Amino acid sequence: MSWKSWGFLLGGAVLVLAACFVYLQVEQTRCAYRVAQLQQAYGKWYEVHRRLEIERTHLRSHKRLRELGRDVFGLEPARGDRLWTFADPK
């Protein structure tokens, strides 16, 4: 092979490597945008989850349930003669 052939071969290899480098840079940028989108979606999901947990805690609070039982359903605390107690099974 002559020097000219080696030059074309080396030039072609450099062009292929440059094209691969550009492709990798484009893919890296695309993946970075996708990661940013996923982080934003996760942040929104996390905020909704946090609000739902707060709401669930509020809805299950003993104070609220007592007030609902008394005000809405007309319930009263159980009298002492209606309480059942069980021995601790050991």
PAVO-255947 format. One record per residue: residue number from 1; residue in one letter; y negated, z, x negated of N, C-alpha, C, CB in turn. Coordinates in pm, whole numbers. Each point is the difference from the previous one (the first is absolute). Last residue first. Glycine has a CB too. Layout:
REM residues N
   k r    npy    npz    npx   capy   capz   capx    cpy    cpz    cpx   cbpy   cbpz   cbpx
 NUM A      Y      Z      X      Y      Z      X      Y      Z      X      Y      Z      X
...
//
This chain:
REM residues 90
   k r    npy    npz    npx   capy   capz   capx    cpy    cpz    cpx   cbpy   cbpz   cbpx
  90 K   1614   7763   5069     21      7   -146    146      5    -32   -215    115    -28
  89 P   -177   -210    447    141    -16    -39     14     -1   -152     44   -130    211
  88 D   -410    374    125      6    -93   -111    146    -15    -44   -235     62    -75
  87 A     88     56    585     25     64   -129     11   -109   -107    119    196    112
  86 F   -420   -255    332    136    -19    -50     12     69   -135     24   -220    125
  85 T   -351    223    357     10     14   -145    146    -11    -39   -208    145    -10
  84 W   -153   -267    445    137     17    -48     -6     12   -151     98   -131    196
  83 L   -463    216    236     27    -47   -135    145     28    -37   -240     39    -64
  82 R      8     95    474     54   -136      4     30    -56   -139   -127    -35    211
  81 D    -81    467   -113    135      4     57     63   -139      8    -67    202    131
  80 G   -386   -141   -294     98     61    -89    141     -1     55   -181    141    -85
  79 R   -163   -524    233      3    146     10    113     52    -88    -93     -6    236
  78 A   -181   -459   -332    121     57     61    -10    152      2    136   -196    -80
  77 P   -578   -120    105     96     50    -98    118     66     71   -187     35   -167
  76 E    -41   -416    440    -44    130    -53     99     43   -106   -110     64    219
  75 L    -66   -557     51    103     86    -57    -63    130    -51    139   -202    -64
  74 G   -324   -226    283      0    131     65    107     94    -51    -91   -111    197
  73 F    -56   -358   -328    127     22     69     11    136     67    102   -152   -164
  72 V   -506     11    -68     48   -119     71    123     30     84    -92   -141   -183
  71 D   -120    491    -83   -102    -66     83     56   -115     85   -166     63   -173
  70 R    457    197   -128    -74     90     88    -89    -77     97      5    174   -179
  69 G    239   -414   -151     94     70     88    -72     87    101    166     -2   -183
  68 L   -423   -211   -149     55    -97     96     93     69     99    -19   -181   -172
  67 E   -146    443   -182   -106    -33     96     48   -100    104   -171     45   -177
  66 R    466     59   -174    -19    117     86   -105    -28    108     65    151   -191
  65 L     -2   -479   -139    114      3     94     -9    120     93    141   -116   -171
  64 R   -465     76   -171    -17   -106    100    113      4    103   -118   -142   -170
  63 K    149    439   -195   -115     35     85    -17   -103    111   -112    112   -196
  62 H    436   -189   -140     42    102     96   -113     36     96    162     89   -170
  61 S   -120   -581    -61    -46    135    -33     38     97    112   -191    -96   -135
  60 R    261   -400     95    112     94     -5    -44    144    -27    141   -187    -78
  59 L   -452   -184     96     74     -3    126    113    103      4    -56   -242     20
  58 H   -202    185   -421    -82     55    108     80      8    130   -206    -94   -109
  57 T    409   -113   -256    -14    143    -26    -80     67    110     14    -42   -247
  56 R     19   -423    259    129     62     33     -6    151    -20    119   -211    -65
  55 E   -493    -43    -67     12      3    146    130     68     43   -137   -211     14
  54 I     73    139   -472    -97    100     48     10     14    151   -155    -52   -192
  53 E    410   -285     -4     54    132    -36    -92    111     48    112   -101   -202
  52 L   -258   -342    253    109     31     94     62    136    -30     45   -246     24
  51 R   -374     81   -319    -59     35    130    107     36    102   -193   -151    -49
  50 R    337     -4   -371    -65    130    -15    -60     46    133    -49    -51   -242
  49 H    231   -383    221    106    101     -8    -60    141     -8    151   -167   -114
  48 V   -445   -197     91     55     13    135    108    108      3    -49   -244     46
  47 E   -124    141   -466   -103     65     82     49     19    144   -179   -102   -146
  46 Y    452   -138   -153     -2    142    -36   -101     75     85     69    -59   -234
  45 W    -44   -411    276    118     65     57     -4    150    -27    133   -212    -30
  44 K   -467    -45   -171    -19      5    145    116     72     68   -132   -214    -10
  43 G    169    139   -450   -107     97     27    -26     14    149   -102    -56   -221
  42 Y    403   -275     76     59    133    -14   -105    108     30    164    -88   -170
  41 A   -309   -356    157     84     21    119     63    139     -5     47   -247     14
  40 Q   -291    115   -390    -90     18    113     79     27    128   -170   -151   -110
  39 Q    410     46   -276    -62    132    -15    -94     29    116     19    -20   -249
  38 L    174   -406    226    100    100     36    -56    141    -13    180   -156    -76
  37 Q   -451   -205    -60     22     -4    145     98    108     43    -48   -246      0
  36 A    -18    191   -460   -121     58     62     13      1    152   -138    -81   -194
  35 V    476   -132    -50      7    146    -19   -120     67     64    128    -32   -214
  34 R   -129   -434    208    103     49     94     13    152    -11    124   -219    -18
  33 Y   -406     -1   -287    -58     -3    134     98     56    102   -139   -199    -63
  32 A    298    152   -372   -100    107      5    -68      5    136    -38    -24   -247
  31 C    341   -326    157     70    128     20    -99    117      7    199    -93   -121
  30 R   -372   -331     19     52     -1    137     71    132     31     26   -250    -11
  29 T   -175    183   -430   -114     17     91     47      7    145   -148   -121   -162
  28 Q    470     23   -162    -46    138    -18   -117     29     95     76     -4   -241
  27 E     82   -436    220     96     87     69    -42    146    -10    183   -164    -48
  26 V   -434   -150   -194    -19    -22    144     92     92     80    -67   -240    -43
  25 Q    121    239   -422   -128     62     36    -28    -14    149    -86    -49   -231
  24 L    464   -169     55     20    146      1   -129     73     37    180    -26   -173
  23 Y   -200   -443    120     81     34    117     19    151     11    119   -221    -17
  22 V   -328     56   -369    -89    -13    116     74     39    127   -130   -183   -115
  21 F    384    166   -277    -96    110     -7    -93     -2    121     12     -5   -251
  20 C    288   -353    197     71    123     38    -95    120      1    213    -93    -98
  19 A   -383   -312    -61     22     -9    145     74    124     50      6   -251    -15
  18 A    -64    212   -447   -130     24     64     15     -5    152   -120    -99   -199
  17 L    497    -13    -57    -29    143    -12   -133     35     67    130      8   -214
  16 V    -15   -461    190     93     69     91    -27    151     -4    175   -180    -35
  15 L   -416    -85   -266    -45    -25    137     90     72    101    -92   -222    -72
  14 V    217    236   -380   -121     80     20    -52    -18    143    -58    -20   -246
  13 A    418   -247    112     43    140     13   -120     91     26    196    -46   -152
  12 G   -281   -408     62     62     16    131     44    144     24     76   -237    -10
  11 G   -242    128   -415   -108     -4     99     55     17    142   -131   -149   -152
  10 L    441    110   -200    -70    129     -8   -115      6    102     59     16   -245
   9 L    169   -422    210     93    103     49    -67    138      0    195   -135    -87
   8 F   -429   -227   -100      8    -14    146     90    108     60    -38   -247    -23
   7 G     13    236   -445   -130     35     57     -1     -9    152   -107    -81   -210
   6 W    483    -68    -35     -8    146     -2   -131     48     62    144      6   -207
   5 S    -94   -464    153     92     48    104     -3    152      7    147   -201    -36
   4 K   -392     -2   -306    -61    -29    129     87     54    113   -110   -206    -97
   3 W    267    220   -346    -98    105     26    -69    -20    135    -36     24   -246
   2 S    523   -227    200   -123     -8    -77    -93    115     38     24   -251    -17
   1 M    532    215     16   -118      0     84   -124      0    -88    124    122    183
//
